[in-house]
Amino acid sequence: MTCFGKSNREKILHMSKASAIQLPQGVRPLGKIEVLPNAIHTIAMQATSECYGVVGLTAPRLHNGQAVLLPSEQSNQGIQVRVVNEQIIVEVYVALEYGLRMSEIAHNIMSSVKFSIEKMLGVPVAQVNVNIQGLSHSPSFSSNQNKNNKR
C-alpha cells in the first residue's frame, strides 16, 4: 500500500485500521468491537518478554549480519501482526540467552503468545512464528563466567 503526502503515523493508522479484527459477539450484539494490530502487538510483546531465556526483541532485519536488540520504546518493531480471514498470524523476532535450549524457548514463546491473545480476544491465532535472530550472554551469566575464570 502506498500513501503519498501522509505522515508515517497516518500511514500506520490507515494500514492498521484496514486490518482490524472484529471480536465475536454474544447473543445480542450492542455494537461493533474492533481490535487493531497495535493492541495485539502489546499482548504479544508482554507474553514474549515474560518467557524464560528471552534477552529481548530484535529488528526483523539483520544489520551487517548481526541481530539488532531493540530498546523498549522501539520493541514493537520486533513483532509483526497480520490478520488473514479473521485469524491472527504473529511473527516474533527475538534474541535468546546463550547456552539454553533454543527449541524449548521458541515453543514456550509460541504457546505463551497464542494463549495470551486467544484468552484476551477470544479470536483464534492461526500461527505464531518465532524467528531467533541472535544469541546473547545475560549479565548474570557473563559475571559468573568471569568469576570462574579468575579462580
One Martini backbone bead per residue (centre of mass of N, CA, C, O) as a GRO file, in nm:
protein
  151
    1MET     BB    1   0.095   0.037   0.025
    2THR     BB    2   0.047   0.372  -0.093
    3CYS     BB    3   0.133   0.690   0.068
    4PHE     BB    4   0.091   1.015  -0.022
    5GLY     BB    5   0.132   1.288   0.195
    6LYS     BB    6   0.187   1.119   0.457
    7SER     BB    7   0.240   1.032   0.751
    8ASN     BB    8   0.345   0.770   0.930
    9ARG     BB    9   0.106   0.764   1.124
   10GLU     BB   10  -0.117   0.758   0.907
   11LYS     BB   11  -0.026   0.496   0.776
   12ILE     BB   12  -0.052   0.312   1.020
   13LEU     BB   13  -0.348   0.368   1.082
   14HIS     BB   14  -0.457   0.283   0.807
   15MET     BB   15  -0.343  -0.005   0.804
   16SER     BB   16  -0.462  -0.096   1.075
   17LYS     BB   17  -0.765  -0.052   1.014
   18ALA     BB   18  -0.776  -0.255   0.772
   19SER     BB   19  -0.672  -0.503   0.991
   20ALA     BB   20  -0.899  -0.529   1.165
   21ILE     BB   21  -1.070  -0.695   1.419
   22GLN     BB   22  -1.354  -0.881   1.505
   23LEU     BB   23  -1.529  -0.962   1.764
   24PRO     BB   24  -1.707  -1.176   1.913
   25GLN     BB   25  -2.049  -1.208   1.968
   26GLY     BB   26  -2.313  -1.235   2.126
   27VAL     BB   27  -2.646  -1.264   2.116
   28ARG     BB   28  -2.659  -0.934   2.173
   29PRO     BB   29  -2.563  -0.692   1.992
   30LEU     BB   30  -2.446  -0.347   2.062
   31GLY     BB   31  -2.196  -0.364   1.863
   32LYS     BB   32  -1.870  -0.280   1.765
   33ILE     BB   33  -1.556  -0.467   1.781
   34GLU     BB   34  -1.222  -0.344   1.759
   35VAL     BB   35  -0.888  -0.470   1.682
   36LEU     BB   36  -0.579  -0.364   1.668
   37PRO     BB   37  -0.259  -0.463   1.607
   38ASN     BB   38  -0.134  -0.290   1.838
   39ALA     BB   39  -0.270  -0.452   2.068
   40ILE     BB   40  -0.144  -0.724   1.990
   41HIS     BB   41   0.145  -0.641   2.031
   42THR     BB   42   0.128  -0.600   2.337
   43ILE     BB   43   0.057  -0.888   2.410
   44ALA     BB   44   0.304  -1.024   2.272
   45MET     BB   45   0.528  -0.871   2.424
   46GLN     BB   46   0.455  -0.962   2.708
   47ALA     BB   47   0.468  -1.269   2.661
   48THR     BB   48   0.765  -1.274   2.564
   49SER     BB   49   0.909  -1.128   2.810
   50GLU     BB   50   0.814  -1.372   3.017
   51CYS     BB   51   1.015  -1.556   2.890
   52TYR     BB   52   1.246  -1.775   2.928
   53GLY     BB   53   1.550  -1.661   2.758
   54VAL     BB   54   1.473  -1.372   2.689
   55VAL     BB   55   1.641  -1.083   2.602
   56GLY     BB   56   1.488  -0.978   2.327
   57LEU     BB   57   1.396  -0.774   2.085
   58THR     BB   58   1.417  -0.760   1.729
   59ALA     BB   59   1.495  -0.692   1.432
   60PRO     BB   60   1.404  -0.832   1.131
   61ARG     BB   61   1.676  -0.714   1.043
   62LEU     BB   62   1.989  -0.736   0.969
   63HIS     BB   63   2.310  -0.590   1.070
   64ASN     BB   64   2.574  -0.704   0.933
   65GLY     BB   65   2.474  -1.000   1.048
   66GLN     BB   66   2.328  -0.863   1.297
   67ALA     BB   67   2.157  -0.832   1.569
   68VAL     BB   68   1.901  -0.598   1.681
   69LEU     BB   69   1.850  -0.465   1.978
   70LEU     BB   70   1.568  -0.335   2.117
   71PRO     BB   71   1.437  -0.087   2.254
   72SER     BB   72   1.151  -0.043   2.429
   73GLU     BB   73   1.036   0.191   2.233
   74GLN     BB   74   1.093  -0.031   1.969
   75SER     BB   75   0.969  -0.329   2.020
   76ASN     BB   76   0.732  -0.338   1.805
   77GLN     BB   77   0.929  -0.429   1.565
   78GLY     BB   78   0.952  -0.742   1.682
   79ILE     BB   79   0.641  -0.738   1.586
   80GLN     BB   80   0.414  -0.908   1.369
   81VAL     BB   81   0.081  -0.839   1.238
   82ARG     BB   82  -0.169  -1.051   1.093
   83VAL     BB   83  -0.483  -1.057   0.907
   84VAL     BB   84  -0.648  -1.369   0.813
   85ASN     BB   85  -0.954  -1.458   0.806
   86GLU     BB   86  -0.983  -1.379   1.122
   87GLN     BB   87  -0.677  -1.444   1.160
   88ILE     BB   88  -0.381  -1.473   1.344
   89ILE     BB   89  -0.047  -1.351   1.264
   90VAL     BB   90   0.273  -1.406   1.423
   91GLU     BB   91   0.583  -1.226   1.444
   92VAL     BB   92   0.889  -1.315   1.613
   93TYR     BB   93   1.179  -1.123   1.725
   94VAL     BB   94   1.473  -1.274   1.877
   95ALA     BB   95   1.679  -1.293   2.165
   96LEU     BB   96   1.884  -1.529   2.322
   97GLU     BB   97   2.016  -1.720   2.557
   98TYR     BB   98   2.302  -1.855   2.606
   99GLY     BB   99   2.281  -2.218   2.665
  100LEU     BB  100   1.999  -2.272   2.569
  101ARG     BB  101   1.709  -2.418   2.460
  102MET     BB  102   1.570  -2.299   2.178
  103SER     BB  103   1.318  -2.477   2.119
  104GLU     BB  104   1.185  -2.438   2.396
  105ILE     BB  105   1.159  -2.133   2.392
  106ALA     BB  106   0.996  -2.110   2.129
  107HIS     BB  107   0.753  -2.278   2.231
  108ASN     BB  108   0.687  -2.089   2.468
  109ILE     BB  109   0.626  -1.843   2.298
  110MET     BB  110   0.401  -1.959   2.129
  111SER     BB  111   0.211  -2.038   2.364
  112SER     BB  112   0.193  -1.763   2.508
  113VAL     BB  113   0.088  -1.589   2.276
  114LYS     BB  114  -0.159  -1.755   2.198
  115PHE     BB  115  -0.298  -1.759   2.475
  116SER     BB  116  -0.318  -1.452   2.528
  117ILE     BB  117  -0.482  -1.372   2.279
  118GLU     BB  118  -0.720  -1.573   2.308
  119LYS     BB  119  -0.804  -1.484   2.594
  120MET     BB  120  -0.847  -1.168   2.536
  121LEU     BB  121  -1.017  -1.201   2.241
  122GLY     BB  122  -1.142  -1.478   2.118
  123VAL     BB  123  -0.927  -1.535   1.887
  124PRO     BB  124  -0.777  -1.705   1.656
  125VAL     BB  125  -0.452  -1.845   1.622
  126ALA     BB  126  -0.276  -1.960   1.357
  127GLN     BB  127   0.017  -1.812   1.412
  128VAL     BB  128   0.354  -1.855   1.561
  129ASN     BB  129   0.653  -1.700   1.469
  130VAL     BB  130   0.991  -1.778   1.546
  131ASN     BB  131   1.277  -1.555   1.531
  132ILE     BB  132   1.612  -1.624   1.563
  133GLN     BB  133   1.866  -1.369   1.557
  134GLY     BB  134   2.009  -1.435   1.845
  135LEU     BB  135   2.277  -1.443   2.086
  136SER     BB  136   2.314  -1.400   2.450
  137HIS     BB  137   2.468  -1.283   2.724
  138SER     BB  138   2.401  -1.255   3.031
  139PRO     BB  139   2.503  -1.077   3.296
  140SER     BB  140   2.510  -1.319   3.497
  141PHE     BB  141   2.664  -1.511   3.316
  142SER     BB  142   2.920  -1.337   3.274
  143SER     BB  143   2.999  -1.303   3.577
  144ASN     BB  144   3.031  -1.607   3.635
  145GLN     BB  145   3.253  -1.662   3.430
  146ASN     BB  146   3.464  -1.463   3.545
  147LYS     BB  147   3.490  -1.597   3.823
  148ASN     BB  148   3.582  -1.880   3.718
  149ASN     BB  149   3.841  -1.773   3.560
  150LYS     BB  150   3.996  -1.652   3.824
  151ARG     BB  151   4.051  -1.940   3.977
   0.00000   0.00000   0.00000
